[in-house]
């Protein structure tokens, strides 16, 4: 298990660079995790304006938590982490 943390660190950093997203705290192990965030837009004719964002997927390379279900994401407070920024 001693090699697990450096590998998880490396995988997390690689995923964050690739997706150009922010890191979030994993609700299961409190390590850095990688979210996939979708921006919500308000469409007004030809114009569109961002009005918010929400997590649509979350993965932690430390504890292997992998969540895509909106209700689970909401219960874990992942969208609250976006709102606090």
MODELLER restraints for C-alpha pairs under 7 A, 6 or more apart:
rsr = mdl.restraints
at = mdl.atoms
rsr.add(forms.Gaussian(group=physical.xy_distance, feature=features.Distance(at['CA:5:A'], at['CA:62:A']), mean=6.64, stdev=0.5))
rsr.add(forms.Gaussian(group=physical.xy_distance, feature=features.Distance(at['CA:8:A'], at['CA:61:A']), mean=4.98, stdev=0.5))
rsr.add(forms.Gaussian(group=physical.xy_distance, feature=features.Distance(at['CA:8:A'], at['CA:62:A']), mean=5.24, stdev=0.5))
rsr.add(forms.Gaussian(group=physical.xy_distance, feature=features.Distance(at['CA:11:A'], at['CA:61:A']), mean=6.69, stdev=0.5))
rsr.add(forms.Gaussian(group=physical.xy_distance, feature=features.Distance(at['CA:12:A'], at['CA:33:A']), mean=6.77, stdev=0.5))
rsr.add(forms.Gaussian(group=physical.xy_distance, feature=features.Distance(at['CA:12:A'], at['CA:34:A']), mean=6.69, stdev=0.5))
rsr.add(forms.Gaussian(group=physical.xy_distance, feature=features.Distance(at['CA:12:A'], at['CA:61:A']), mean=6.26, stdev=0.5))
rsr.add(forms.Gaussian(group=physical.xy_distance, feature=features.Distance(at['CA:15:A'], at['CA:34:A']), mean=6.97, stdev=0.5))
rsr.add(forms.Gaussian(group=physical.xy_distance, feature=features.Distance(at['CA:16:A'], at['CA:22:A']), mean=6.93, stdev=0.5))
rsr.add(forms.Gaussian(group=physical.xy_distance, feature=features.Distance(at['CA:16:A'], at['CA:34:A']), mean=6.49, stdev=0.5))
rsr.add(forms.Gaussian(group=physical.xy_distance, feature=features.Distance(at['CA:23:A'], at['CA:32:A']), mean=5.98, stdev=0.5))
rsr.add(forms.Gaussian(group=physical.xy_distance, feature=features.Distance(at['CA:23:A'], at['CA:33:A']), mean=5.77, stdev=0.5))
rsr.add(forms.Gaussian(group=physical.xy_distance, feature=features.Distance(at['CA:23:A'], at['CA:34:A']), mean=5.57, stdev=0.5))
rsr.add(forms.Gaussian(group=physical.xy_distance, feature=features.Distance(at['CA:23:A'], at['CA:35:A']), mean=6.93, stdev=0.5))
rsr.add(forms.Gaussian(group=physical.xy_distance, feature=features.Distance(at['CA:24:A'], at['CA:32:A']), mean=5.61, stdev=0.5))
rsr.add(forms.Gaussian(group=physical.xy_distance, feature=features.Distance(at['CA:24:A'], at['CA:33:A']), mean=5.21, stdev=0.5))
rsr.add(forms.Gaussian(group=physical.xy_distance, feature=features.Distance(at['CA:24:A'], at['CA:34:A']), mean=6.38, stdev=0.5))
rsr.add(forms.Gaussian(group=physical.xy_distance, feature=features.Distance(at['CA:24:A'], at['CA:35:A']), mean=6.81, stdev=0.5))
rsr.add(forms.Gaussian(group=physical.xy_distance, feature=features.Distance(at['CA:25:A'], at['CA:31:A']), mean=5.67, stdev=0.5))
rsr.add(forms.Gaussian(group=physical.xy_distance, feature=features.Distance(at['CA:25:A'], at['CA:32:A']), mean=4.88, stdev=0.5))
rsr.add(forms.Gaussian(group=physical.xy_distance, feature=features.Distance(at['CA:25:A'], at['CA:33:A']), mean=5.79, stdev=0.5))
rsr.add(forms.Gaussian(group=physical.xy_distance, feature=features.Distance(at['CA:26:A'], at['CA:32:A']), mean=5.90, stdev=0.5))
rsr.add(forms.Gaussian(group=physical.xy_distance, feature=features.Distance(at['CA:26:A'], at['CA:33:A']), mean=5.38, stdev=0.5))
rsr.add(forms.Gaussian(group=physical.xy_distance, feature=features.Distance(at['CA:26:A'], at['CA:60:A']), mean=6.42, stdev=0.5))
rsr.add(forms.Gaussian(group=physical.xy_distance, feature=features.Distance(at['CA:27:A'], at['CA:76:A']), mean=6.16, stdev=0.5))
rsr.add(forms.Gaussian(group=physical.xy_distance, feature=features.Distance(at['CA:29:A'], at['CA:63:A']), mean=6.58, stdev=0.5))
rsr.add(forms.Gaussian(group=physical.xy_distance, feature=features.Distance(at['CA:31:A'], at['CA:62:A']), mean=6.76, stdev=0.5))
rsr.add(forms.Gaussian(group=physical.xy_distance, feature=features.Distance(at['CA:32:A'], at['CA:60:A']), mean=6.94, stdev=0.5))
rsr.add(forms.Gaussian(group=physical.xy_distance, feature=features.Distance(at['CA:33:A'], at['CA:58:A']), mean=7.00, stdev=0.5))
rsr.add(forms.Gaussian(group=physical.xy_distance, feature=features.Distance(at['CA:33:A'], at['CA:59:A']), mean=5.78, stdev=0.5))
rsr.add(forms.Gaussian(group=physical.xy_distance, feature=features.Distance(at['CA:33:A'], at['CA:60:A']), mean=4.39, stdev=0.5))
rsr.add(forms.Gaussian(group=physical.xy_distance, feature=features.Distance(at['CA:33:A'], at['CA:61:A']), mean=6.86, stdev=0.5))
rsr.add(forms.Gaussian(group=physical.xy_distance, feature=features.Distance(at['CA:34:A'], at['CA:58:A']), mean=5.73, stdev=0.5))
rsr.add(forms.Gaussian(group=physical.xy_distance, feature=features.Distance(at['CA:34:A'], at['CA:59:A']), mean=5.27, stdev=0.5))
rsr.add(forms.Gaussian(group=physical.xy_distance, feature=features.Distance(at['CA:34:A'], at['CA:60:A']), mean=6.22, stdev=0.5))
rsr.add(forms.Gaussian(group=physical.xy_distance, feature=features.Distance(at['CA:35:A'], at['CA:55:A']), mean=6.31, stdev=0.5))
rsr.add(forms.Gaussian(group=physical.xy_distance, feature=features.Distance(at['CA:35:A'], at['CA:57:A']), mean=5.67, stdev=0.5))
rsr.add(forms.Gaussian(group=physical.xy_distance, feature=features.Distance(at['CA:35:A'], at['CA:58:A']), mean=4.28, stdev=0.5))
rsr.add(forms.Gaussian(group=physical.xy_distance, feature=features.Distance(at['CA:35:A'], at['CA:59:A']), mean=6.36, stdev=0.5))
rsr.add(forms.Gaussian(group=physical.xy_distance, feature=features.Distance(at['CA:36:A'], at['CA:55:A']), mean=5.76, stdev=0.5))
rsr.add(forms.Gaussian(group=physical.xy_distance, feature=features.Distance(at['CA:36:A'], at['CA:56:A']), mean=5.71, stdev=0.5))
rsr.add(forms.Gaussian(group=physical.xy_distance, feature=features.Distance(at['CA:36:A'], at['CA:57:A']), mean=4.97, stdev=0.5))
rsr.add(forms.Gaussian(group=physical.xy_distance, feature=features.Distance(at['CA:36:A'], at['CA:58:A']), mean=6.18, stdev=0.5))
rsr.add(forms.Gaussian(group=physical.xy_distance, feature=features.Distance(at['CA:37:A'], at['CA:53:A']), mean=6.56, stdev=0.5))
rsr.add(forms.Gaussian(group=physical.xy_distance, feature=features.Distance(at['CA:37:A'], at['CA:54:A']), mean=5.54, stdev=0.5))
rsr.add(forms.Gaussian(group=physical.xy_distance, feature=features.Distance(at['CA:37:A'], at['CA:55:A']), mean=4.47, stdev=0.5))
rsr.add(forms.Gaussian(group=physical.xy_distance, feature=features.Distance(at['CA:37:A'], at['CA:56:A']), mean=5.81, stdev=0.5))
rsr.add(forms.Gaussian(group=physical.xy_distance, feature=features.Distance(at['CA:38:A'], at['CA:53:A']), mean=5.58, stdev=0.5))
rsr.add(forms.Gaussian(group=physical.xy_distance, feature=features.Distance(at['CA:38:A'], at['CA:54:A']), mean=5.47, stdev=0.5))
rsr.add(forms.Gaussian(group=physical.xy_distance, feature=features.Distance(at['CA:38:A'], at['CA:55:A']), mean=6.29, stdev=0.5))
rsr.add(forms.Gaussian(group=physical.xy_distance, feature=features.Distance(at['CA:38:A'], at['CA:56:A']), mean=6.50, stdev=0.5))
rsr.add(forms.Gaussian(group=physical.xy_distance, feature=features.Distance(at['CA:39:A'], at['CA:50:A']), mean=6.63, stdev=0.5))
rsr.add(forms.Gaussian(group=physical.xy_distance, feature=features.Distance(at['CA:39:A'], at['CA:52:A']), mean=5.95, stdev=0.5))
rsr.add(forms.Gaussian(group=physical.xy_distance, feature=features.Distance(at['CA:39:A'], at['CA:53:A']), mean=4.23, stdev=0.5))
rsr.add(forms.Gaussian(group=physical.xy_distance, feature=features.Distance(at['CA:39:A'], at['CA:54:A']), mean=6.53, stdev=0.5))
rsr.add(forms.Gaussian(group=physical.xy_distance, feature=features.Distance(at['CA:40:A'], at['CA:50:A']), mean=5.76, stdev=0.5))
rsr.add(forms.Gaussian(group=physical.xy_distance, feature=features.Distance(at['CA:40:A'], at['CA:51:A']), mean=5.73, stdev=0.5))
rsr.add(forms.Gaussian(group=physical.xy_distance, feature=features.Distance(at['CA:40:A'], at['CA:52:A']), mean=5.15, stdev=0.5))
rsr.add(forms.Gaussian(group=physical.xy_distance, feature=features.Distance(at['CA:40:A'], at['CA:53:A']), mean=5.37, stdev=0.5))
rsr.add(forms.Gaussian(group=physical.xy_distance, feature=features.Distance(at['CA:41:A'], at['CA:48:A']), mean=6.07, stdev=0.5))
rsr.add(forms.Gaussian(group=physical.xy_distance, feature=features.Distance(at['CA:41:A'], at['CA:49:A']), mean=5.31, stdev=0.5))
rsr.add(forms.Gaussian(group=physical.xy_distance, feature=features.Distance(at['CA:41:A'], at['CA:50:A']), mean=4.30, stdev=0.5))
rsr.add(forms.Gaussian(group=physical.xy_distance, feature=features.Distance(at['CA:41:A'], at['CA:51:A']), mean=5.39, stdev=0.5))
rsr.add(forms.Gaussian(group=physical.xy_distance, feature=features.Distance(at['CA:42:A'], at['CA:48:A']), mean=5.45, stdev=0.5))
rsr.add(forms.Gaussian(group=physical.xy_distance, feature=features.Distance(at['CA:42:A'], at['CA:49:A']), mean=5.26, stdev=0.5))
rsr.add(forms.Gaussian(group=physical.xy_distance, feature=features.Distance(at['CA:42:A'], at['CA:50:A']), mean=6.28, stdev=0.5))
rsr.add(forms.Gaussian(group=physical.xy_distance, feature=features.Distance(at['CA:42:A'], at['CA:51:A']), mean=6.26, stdev=0.5))
rsr.add(forms.Gaussian(group=physical.xy_distance, feature=features.Distance(at['CA:43:A'], at['CA:49:A']), mean=6.61, stdev=0.5))
rsr.add(forms.Gaussian(group=physical.xy_distance, feature=features.Distance(at['CA:54:A'], at['CA:79:A']), mean=5.70, stdev=0.5))
rsr.add(forms.Gaussian(group=physical.xy_distance, feature=features.Distance(at['CA:55:A'], at['CA:78:A']), mean=6.77, stdev=0.5))
rsr.add(forms.Gaussian(group=physical.xy_distance, feature=features.Distance(at['CA:55:A'], at['CA:79:A']), mean=5.88, stdev=0.5))
rsr.add(forms.Gaussian(group=physical.xy_distance, feature=features.Distance(at['CA:56:A'], at['CA:68:A']), mean=5.92, stdev=0.5))
rsr.add(forms.Gaussian(group=physical.xy_distance, feature=features.Distance(at['CA:56:A'], at['CA:70:A']), mean=6.69, stdev=0.5))
rsr.add(forms.Gaussian(group=physical.xy_distance, feature=features.Distance(at['CA:57:A'], at['CA:67:A']), mean=5.66, stdev=0.5))
rsr.add(forms.Gaussian(group=physical.xy_distance, feature=features.Distance(at['CA:57:A'], at['CA:68:A']), mean=4.50, stdev=0.5))
rsr.add(forms.Gaussian(group=physical.xy_distance, feature=features.Distance(at['CA:58:A'], at['CA:66:A']), mean=5.73, stdev=0.5))
rsr.add(forms.Gaussian(group=physical.xy_distance, feature=features.Distance(at['CA:58:A'], at['CA:67:A']), mean=5.25, stdev=0.5))
rsr.add(forms.Gaussian(group=physical.xy_distance, feature=features.Distance(at['CA:58:A'], at['CA:68:A']), mean=6.65, stdev=0.5))
rsr.add(forms.Gaussian(group=physical.xy_distance, feature=features.Distance(at['CA:59:A'], at['CA:65:A']), mean=5.61, stdev=0.5))
rsr.add(forms.Gaussian(group=physical.xy_distance, feature=features.Distance(at['CA:59:A'], at['CA:66:A']), mean=4.50, stdev=0.5))
rsr.add(forms.Gaussian(group=physical.xy_distance, feature=features.Distance(at['CA:59:A'], at['CA:67:A']), mean=6.58, stdev=0.5))
rsr.add(forms.Gaussian(group=physical.xy_distance, feature=features.Distance(at['CA:60:A'], at['CA:66:A']), mean=6.60, stdev=0.5))
rsr.add(forms.Gaussian(group=physical.xy_distance, feature=features.Distance(at['CA:67:A'], at['CA:73:A']), mean=6.69, stdev=0.5))
